[in-house]
Amino acid sequence: MMPRSALLAALRWPLVLVAAALILAALLTGRQTPAAEAPVVLPAPALDNPKQHGHVQTAVLAGGCFWGMQGVFEHVRGVQEVLAGYSGGSRSTASYQDVGTGSTGHAESVRIVFDPEQLSYGELLQIYFSVAHDPTELNRQGPDEGSQYRSVIFYSDDTQRHIAEGYIAQLNSGKVFPQPLVTQLDPLKGFYRAEDYHQDYYLKNPQAPYIVYNDLPKIRNLKTLFPSYYSDAPTTVGAR
């Protein structure tokens, strides 16, 4: 059986080559390389939970490769842990090799553990829609294509569902994006942690062309658009 590290390289290598070529072309021509998903300044959600002292809460979100999603939310104040993983399918197919086929029902996802006294669920969604991904792209993000890269919110209760529904309707009615949002709302049936080599991937591989081109711009956009939420020190996996 192919080692996991070799499998990862095989699956991502074409994308790495594309990213490297784009970066080299930009350097030679003097043009800037754009982020895979451009940031959008969004209004805060009209419907949200009040910030209050209590037990930590969790949110499960998907929107493209989980390396970048994890990297963004690890830099958000009030977030205590972000795990890369899979949601939407069964436990038996929750592996990178199977999910990569696009036939398992899973989406590459992140599970975010956060302090509701510092950060609300609606504020997480504001960051998610604004800088973490493009919610108007159907079954793809940047160079990644397939249903495993779809935009989907996995809600754990009716409160999360109502906030997400209300915010999607608010953004669509306000026409803050050039196209309607395609983000799905699905009940959370399970979250399965991804293989260890995926955790904190951007922190371990900051010079990888894929990370430089697709993910680091998202973190810079977080710092620029949400300075009060941004933390220079990322909350790494296992830091809790």
N, C-alpha and C positions, 0 to 999 in steps of 0.2 A: 504494500500500500504506500502511496506517495506521502511523505511527511507533510504535516500541516503547513509548515513554513514554505515548502516547495509548492504546495497546492496554491497557497496564497499568492506567491510570486507568479505562478502560471496564469491565474485568473486576472490579476491586476496588471500584469506586465504590458499588455497593449495600451492600457490607459496611461501608464507611466510614460511610455514612449511618446504618446500624443502630447501629454503635458510638457515633457522635456522639449519637444520640438517647438511648441508654442512659446515657451519661455525663451528659448534660443532665438527664435525669429523676432520676438519683441526686443531682445537685447540688441540684435543686429540692426533693426530698423529704428530703434529709439522709441517705439510705441510702448505704452503700458499694457500689461496683461490684465484683463478684467477678471473679477471673481466669477466663479461658476454661476452664482446667483447674486444679482445686484441687490443691495439693501433697499428697503422701502420704509419711509417714515410713516408710522401708523398711529392713529389715535388709541388711547387706552380703551380697554373694553368697558362698555357702559354697564354691563352686568358682571359682577365679580364678588368674590368672598372678601369680607373685611379682614384686614390683618389682625391676628389675635394670637395670644399665647395658647399653645396646645401641643399635642403630639405631632411628630414629623408626618408629612404627607408624601404621597408619591404621584408621579405623572408618567405616563408612557406615551412617547411621541415617536413618529417615524417621518422621515423626509429626506431620502437619499442615503448615501453611504453613512454608516454610523460613526465612522472616524471623525468626521467634521461635526456631526451633531453632538457627540460626546465632548469634543474639544470646546465648542461654544458654551455649553452649559456647565462645564467644569470651571469656567471663569465667571460665573454668575454668583453674586453675593447671596447668601442664604441657602445655597445648594450645598448639601452635605455629601452627596455621592451621586455619580452618574455611571451606570453600567451599560455597556453595549450588549445587545442581544437580539432576540427574534421574538416576534409576536404576530399572531394572526393564524397560525397553523398549529399542528400537533407537536407534542414533545418528541415524537419519534423522528421527525424531519427537521428538528432544530439544530442543524449543523451548517457550517458555511458552504460545504460542498453541495448539500441538498438545496438550501435556500437559493444558491446561485443559479439553479435551473429555472427559477421563476414559476415553478409549478406546485409549490408547497402551501401557498396561502400566506406564508410568513412575509413580513416586511422587516428589513433591518431597522432596529428600533433602539431607543435609549430609555432606561428607567431612571427617573430623576427623583431623588429623595431631597425634600426641601423643608425649611423651617417656615411655617405659615405666619410667624410673627414678623419675619423679615421680607417675605416674598409671597405673593398671592398666586393662585392658579392662573388667574387672568393675566398677570404680568409675565408668567412663563410663556403663555400663548402669544403675547405681544412680541416677545423676543423670538419665539419659534417662527411666527409668520414674517417678521421683519428682516432678520439677519441669518437665521439658521438654514432656511431653504426657500425655494420659490413655490408657493402653494398653487400656482396656476399651471404647473407642468404635470401632465398626466403620465403616470408610470415611468418617470424618469427624473433625474436631477443632474444637471451638468452633463458629464460624459457617460453617466451610468444610466442604462436603460433596462426596463423590466418591472414587473409588478412588485418585486421585492424592494424597489426604490420609491414606491408610491408615497404620497402624502396622506397620512392617516393619524388620527387621534384616537387612542384606545382609552376610553373613559372607564373609571372604576365605580362610579355611582351616578345617581341622577343629577347631583349638584354639578359635577364635572361636565356632564352631557349638556345641561342647560347653559352653562357658561360658554362652552365651545360652540353650541348651536347659535347662541345669541351673538357671539363675536363674529362668526362666519357671516351671519346675516347682516351685521353692522358693516363689515368690510365690503361685502358685495353691494349693499345699498349705497354706500359712500363712494363706490367705484374708485377705490384707492389703487387697485391693480388694473392693468389694461384689459385683462380677461377675468372672467369669474373664477373663483377658487374651486379647485377640484378635490380639496381635502375631504377624506372620508371620516365618518364618525362610527366607530365600532366598539362594542362592549369588550372590555378586557377579559379574556378567557385564560390567559397565561402569558407569562414572560419568561423566556429561557435565556440564561446568560450565554453570551458568545464565548468562543475559545479564548484562552488567556492571551494569545498573541494579539488579539484585537483590542484589548483593554489598554487605554492610554496610548493608543497607537501614534497619535500625532505628537505626543510628548517624547516618545521613544524614537521617532523618525522625523524630526522637524525639517531635515534637508531633502526628504524624498520629494521628487517633482510633483507627484500627485497631491501631497499635502501642501506644498508651496503654492501651487496653482489654484487648488480648489478649496482648501480648508483654512489656511492662515488668513486669507482676506476676510473670512467670516468673523474670525476673532477680532481682527482690527476694526471691522464694522461694528461689532458689539461695543468695543471701547469708545468708538466715536459717537454712536447713536444713543448708547445707554451708559454714560459715564458713572452715574450713581449706582448702577447695578454691577459694574465691571470690577473684577478683582484680578490684580496682576498675578497672584499666587493661585494656580489651579488646584481644585480639590481632586486629588488623584484617587483612583480606585483603591479601596482598603483604608482610606484616611479616616473614616469614621471611628 
